[in-house]
Structure formats: structure tokens, C-alpha cells
Amino acid sequence: MTEPVDILILSNGPGEITTWVRPVVKALRQELGDERSQMRISVVLSPCPNASGKEAAIAMSYPEVDRVQAAEHFWQFLLWGKTWENWDWRDRGVVVFLGGDQIFPVVIGKKLGYRTVVYAEWDARWHKWIDRFGVMQAKVSERVSPKYAHKFTVVGDLMVEAQTNITQKTTLNTEIIGLLPGSKAAKLSQGVPLCLAVAEYIHAKRPQTKFVIPVAPTLDLLTLASFADPEKNPFVKVFGSSSAVLVESDIPVLKTETGLCVELCRENPAHELLSHCSICLTTVGANTAELGALAVPMIVVIPTQQLDAMRSWDGLPGLLANLPVVGSTFAKAINWLVLSRKGLLAWPNIWAKAEIVPELVGKLQPQEVAEIFLDFLTHPEKLDDMRNKLRSARGESGAAQKLATLVREEIS
């Protein structure tokens, strides 16, 4: 590079920040160098219904990133081209889209006079106005007009990059089940007691099994434990689970009345832990994408005892479901409409357009869910089949480096 450039990363939710932005900024530094006077990396976040509020802090913790603007200041930047801290911009640069709405790089690229590179996982839009697309699979560009075909390059799957630094799986004597009840109150109120009730049932049949909860970075342990307290959460009695208390130690645990201890893991992202799980219990959302990228078998539960619990849909439905006062009403209506169509709610199933991982929807009973787990655990060939299907549903690895190459080409 003869002139200094700015790289502007546009992103939004926690999944994108940890599994897309992290590997891409590393690859950009490897491809274009670490000299900040020559290349500066900025991250601007847009609103996301799944956001935890800590996305800006997570992005700023990456040593490759120079500056970050939080989502609450996004609309001012989109409309007027001014950041909250009135950042300066170099004459040359590239806008890299890694989450949000694909119209954002079109608008911001025009305002700054920068080239635009979009990572398109399943859908690519605004072909006329975007300069380059790095797509997960070739089928993303199948319906593109031939006059725009030169803009498309298959780079592979950024989610697969999550596995890059994970050590080779080792054969463990302990059978591990991961429990992912959610990160927000609406999901936790059902997710925690359901997970604990399922775990207690399995543990009674297979006492050698170990259970772990990867705790979301936005969730403190006392809050998590409160959802296992029948005095604070009526769904503990609804699902018939024992109450549980937090036991603080080197490895904190939730201990139920029956003596079951569920370990709480604060590592984030918890890819190393999840990669050693035989199978996981999770609800819909970004967790299913993360587990799918790691090829970890899972059972996805969508309990409908509280219909407004799921408020993490993408796009306009997610925004409506999280509105103050009326959000609960919207959430119930949206969830009723979505659930009535049945199937393909978990990301791996959406990718494959088939039910790779079981989706259990309805007024779920813990014993019924647990029996499905026991069937998989006693038939490991079924788990192997699910792992293989999860791997085949995703794209190839190396996407971050290939995307960085596209950015370099646009700079040139």
C-alpha cells in the first residue's frame, strides 16, 4: 500500500462479533500488515435484537481493532456519515460487511467514497452497488445476473474458523452433555428448569454423565441461579425440576436437591468445551449456528408453555418482539405464526433445508426430551451420522483469509 487506508467493519450481534469479526480482523492484519499508520481497522455496530450490550467491548478487546462505535450511535452515522466521536476518515478505504442489513455498506460506502466487500452467507443483495461479494457457497450466486457474476467469489464458511484454534478432540472417559438454556430472561425462565429436569432424568439413568452450562458473558451466576429457584421462577414447578443453588468454588456449579451438579463455564467463546460435548440441549438462536459450525450434535427445544419467550428472531420480527410495552403481544403473534409452519427453525436445518438436528416444539415434558437424549447416547452411530451431516451442511474453511484477499484486491 502506498497510501494509508481505512478498513471499516460493519457488524451487529454477538455471534457475528465472535465468529465473523474476530477471524477476519486477524486475517486482515496478516494480509495487510500491522502498521497502524498504513492501515486502520474500525468497527461500527448496528442494532440487533440478539445484542447483549457488550458487543462494542468485545470488539474493542481484539488487538487488531483500532476503534469501535457502539450500536446506539449507528443511525446518526448511517444518515449523516458522522460518528459519535467524529472520527476522521482517510481518502482510501474499504467497507467490509460482517452482519446487519446489506443496504448498510451501500449507503456508507457511498458517503465515504469507499469500496465495498460483503460476506454473504445465504443471500446476496444490491449486486449493482456492491463491489465484491465473498460467499459461503457457490449456490449463493446461482441466481445472479451474468453481468454481476465477476463480483462473486466463493470464500467458504466463516463459522468454520471457530474451529481453527481448537485442539484435536481427545477420547474422554467422561460423557459430557452441554446445556444451553439461553442468555436472556425470556428464554432462561423456561430453559433453565427444563435443562435441569432433563439432566436429572438422564443422570439417574447414566450417572457417569457430566453436565455443563457455557454461561453467556452477559449473564452473572447469581442471576442464572435465580431461574432455578421456585420462589423466583414458577416454571421450576411447571417442568417438575428440583430447585438448584449456586455453589461457588474454583469451578462453580448449580447443585440440585437430588445432588446433581452442573458445572458453569465462564470461558467465552466456549468452543473448546463445546467441541468435547457428546451432544447438547439448546433452544433456537445463534447457539445452533455455533454448535453446527463445530459439528456438535444437538437437540433443539422450543417449549411453548410461555409463547412470548422467543424474542430473538432476526430482522423486523425481532425488532417488533422487543418493543417496549407492546413487544410481548408482537412476540406471541410472531411465534404463533412461525411455529405453526413447523420445522427448520434451527440454523443447521435451515442451511440443509432438512431436519439434521431434532426440533422439539410444544409443551415439552422433560422425561420425553430426556428419552430422546438417551436413545442417541446409547446409539453412538446416530451421533456420528448427525456430526457428518452438520459438517456437510457448511462451507469450506479458510474463509477469513480469502475475504482478506478480496479486501486487498479492492484496495489495489
N, C-alpha and C positions, 0 to 999 in steps of 0.2 A: 504494500500500500504506500503510495507516495503522499497522499493527503490523509489527515486524520478523519475517522468516520465514527458515526454513532450507530449502534445496533439497539433498536427498540423492541423489546419483547412484550407482546400483548398476551395476557393470560387472565385467568379468573379464579377457579375453585381450588380446593386443597389437593385434589387428585392431580390436576394439571401441574400445580406448582412442584409437587414432589416427584412425579413420574415423567413429566414432559420437560419442564423448565430446567430442572436440575441437570439431566444428562446433556441437554442442548447447550447450556452456557459453558459446561466443561468442554464440550466438543468445539465450541467457537473459540475458546482460548487456545486449545491445541492447534486449531486450524489457522488462526489469525494472529496468535501471539498474546503475550501478557502485558505488553507495553500500553499503559492506560492513556498516554498522550497520543497514541495512534488509534486505539480502538476502545471505546467506552460502551459498556453494556448497561442499559436502563430497562427496568421492568415497570410497566404500568398495568394495574389490575382493573378489571371491570366487575360490576356487581354479579353475584352468583347466588342462587338460592341455597346452595350447599355450603356456602362460605362459613368459616368458623370465626373470622375476625383476626386471625393470626397469620393469614397468608403473606401479608407485607413483611412481617418479622421473619418468617421462614425464608422468603426470597432474599431478604437483606442479609441473612446468615450465610448465603453462598458466597465464598470468597471471589468468585469470578464476576459478581454483580457489583456495579458502582453506585447505583441509586435506584430507589423504589418509590412508587407512588401508590398509596392505598386506594381501594375501590371507591371510597366515599367521595373522592375528588374526580372520578372518571368523567362524569357528564360535562363538567366545565372544560376538561381537556378535549373531549370529542367535539364539542360545539365551537369552542373558541381557540383551540390549539394552545392553551395556556395551562401549564401545570400549577399545582398549588404553591410550589416553591419557586415558580417562574424559572424553570430550568432553561439554560441556553442549549441550542442545538447546532451541531456542525453542518457545514454545507452539504456533505455527502453522508448518506446513511441508508439503512435497510430496516423496514418494519417486518418483524417475524411474528406470525400469528400462532399462538400455542394455547388457544382456549378463549371462549367468548362467542361473539357473533362475527361471522366472516365479513360483514359490512364494515366493521371497525377498521381493519387495515386499509380498506379502500379509502375511507374518509380521512384517516390520519395520515396515510401515505401521501395523499394529495395536498394536505395542509402543510406538511413538512417538506414536500418535494423529494420524498424518499422512494426507493424501490420497495416492492412488497413480496414477501415469501410466506405462503400459507401452508401449514401442515394440516392435511385433510385426512381424517381417519376413515370416515364413511361417506362423506358428501363434500363436493367441491362446488363453490358458487362464485358468481361475479367473475367469470372467466375472462371477460373483455378487459377488466380493470386491474386484475391481479397479475403481477409479472411472472411469478413462478409458483407452482404447486408441488410440494413433496407429499405423495400419497402413500397410504399404508399398503394398499394392494392395487393391482392393475385394474380390477373391476371398478374402482372409484372413478376412473377416467373413461370407462367404456362408452358412456353416452355423451361425451364431449364432442362438440363440432370439430371436424378435422383442422379447421384454421387455428384452433387453440391447442391442438394436441402437442405442439412443441413445448408448451409451458409445463407439461406434466412429466414428473419423474417419480418412479416407484422407489421410495427410500426404505420402506419396511415399517416396523412397529415400534414406536417409542416406548410403549408399555413394556416391551420385552427388555428394554435397557434396565428395567428394575432388577433383573436377574443378574446383570453383569458382574456385580461385586459380591454376589452371594457365594459362599464357599460350597464346594461339592457336597451334595447331600450324603450323609453318612447313615449307616444302618443303626438305628437306635433300638435299645431294648424296650424303651417306654413308648407306648402308643399315645399319641398326642391328638387331641381334638381342640381346634380353635373355636372360640365363641366370639362372635362379632355382633353385639346387640344394637349397635348404633352409637351416635355421639351426641344426639340432641334429645331433649326431654320427651318429645312426642313419640320417638321410637323406643327410647330406653324404658319408658313406663311399661311397655309390653315385652320388649326384648330381653331385659334383664331377668324377670321372673320366668319367662318361657325358657331361656337358655339354662337357667339354674335347674328348673324342673326336669328338662331333658337330660342334663348332665347327671342329676341324681339317679334317674332311672337307669341310664347306661352304666353308671358306676356300680350300681347294685348287681348288675349282670356281669360286668367286666371291671373288677376292682383294680386291675393293673393300669387302667386308662388314666392319663393325666389330662387336665383341662386348663386352658389358658385363655385370658382375655387380653388382646392387644388394646390398651387404653388410648383413646384418641387424645392428641396433645392438648385439646381444648377442654378436657374433662378432668376435674380433680377427683381423687379417690373417694373422698367423703361423699361427694355428690353421687358418684357411681353407686356406692354402697347404700345410699338412701333409697334407691329404686328396688332394693331387696328387703326393705323394711315394710311390713304390712301396715304399720301405723302411718306411713307416709305415702305408700303406693298401694291402692286397693287391688291392683292386678296381681299382686303376690297371691292373694286368696283365689282370684279368678282362675289362675293357672295351677293352683294347688301345690305350689312350691314351698319349701321351707324358707323361713326368714334367714338372712345371712348377715354377718357383721364383718367389718373390715378389721383385719389383724395386720398391724404394721410390723414389718421386720425387714431384713435385707431383701427378701422377695415378698412383698405384700400379697395377701390373699384375701379372698372372700370365703369365709367359713360358714357353712350352713348348719342348721340344727342337727342334721344327720351325720355331721363330721366331714362332709366333702369339702375339700379345699381347692379353690380355683385360683391359680396364680394370676397376678396382674402385671403385665409387661408395659413399661413406660417408654421403651425404645421406639423411636419414630424416624423413618418408616420401619415397620416390624417385619421386613421382608425375610430376614434370616430366620426368625421364629416361624413365620407362616410357611416357609419352604419346608420345614420339618414336620408340619402337621399332616396326619393321615387324611383328615377331612375336616371341613369347617362348617359351622352353622352360622348363617348370616341372613340379613334382610336385604332388600333391594337397595341399589345405590352404587356409589363408587367402589365400595368394598368388593363387589362382584367382579368389576373390571380388574382390580388389583389382584385378586385371587386367580382370575382367569389368566392374566399375564404370567403369573408364577406357576401356572398349571397345577394348582392345588384343588383337589376335588372339594365340592361344596354342596350343601343343601340349602336352598333359599326359601325362607319362610316369610309369608305376608299375612300375619294374623289380622283379622278384621273385627276383633272384639271392640276396637276403637278405630273407627273408619277414618278419622281425621289425623291419624298418627303419621301417615306418609306425606311429607311436605317437601320432598327432595327431588321432585320432577324437574327436568331441565326446561329452559326457555320460559315462555309466558305462563304455562300452568304452574311452574314452581314459584314465579313471582306472585301470581294471584293467591296461591295457597298460603303465602307467608305475609299477606297484607294484615295490618293491624285490624282488630275488631271483626272484620268480615272474612279473614283468612280461613278460619275453621269451617265456615259454610262452603267456601270455594273448595277447600281440601276434600270435604266429604263428597261433594258433587263430582270433582275430578277423579277421585279414587274410585267412586262407584262406576263411572264411565269406563275408566281404564281396566278395572278388574273384571268388568262384565264381558270384556272381549277375550279374556283368558290367555294365558301363556305368553312367553317371550318377553318377560319383564326384567330378567337378569341380563347383564351385558353379554356374557358368553353366548347365551341363547339368541340374543339379538344379532350378534356377529354371525353366528352359524345359521340363522333362520331356522333353527330346530332346537328342541329341548335337550341340550347336552347335560345340563345340571337340573336336578328336580326342582320344580317350583311348587311349593305347598301354599295354597291360598284358602282362606276361610277362617272359621272359628276353631283354630287348631287346638288339639289336645296334646300335651307333652308326651304321653305314652305312645301315641300314634307316630309322632315325629321321631321319637327315640327308637322305635322298632325299625324304621327305615334306616337309621344310622347303623343299628346292629346288623341288619342284612348286608350293608356294604362292608362293615368291618369283618364279618365272617366270610365274605366272598371277595378277597382282595383283587381278584381278576376284574371285578366290576369297577374298582377304584382305578386300576391300571387303564381300563378302557376309557374312563372319564378323563384321566390325565392326557391320554393320547389325543382325544377329541379336542380338548382345550388347547393343546399345542397346535393342532392343525387349523384351528379357527383363527389364529392370529397371523400376523405377517412375519417376515424375517427380521433378524437382528441387524444392528449396525445403523439404525435409522438416524441417530443423533449426528454421527459423523457425516453421513450423506447429506443431511439437512444443512450442516455447517458448510459443506462444499457448495451447495446451491447459494448460500449467502455470500460466500467468497466470489462466486461467479457473477452475482448481481453487483457486487462492489466493483468488480473489474469492468 
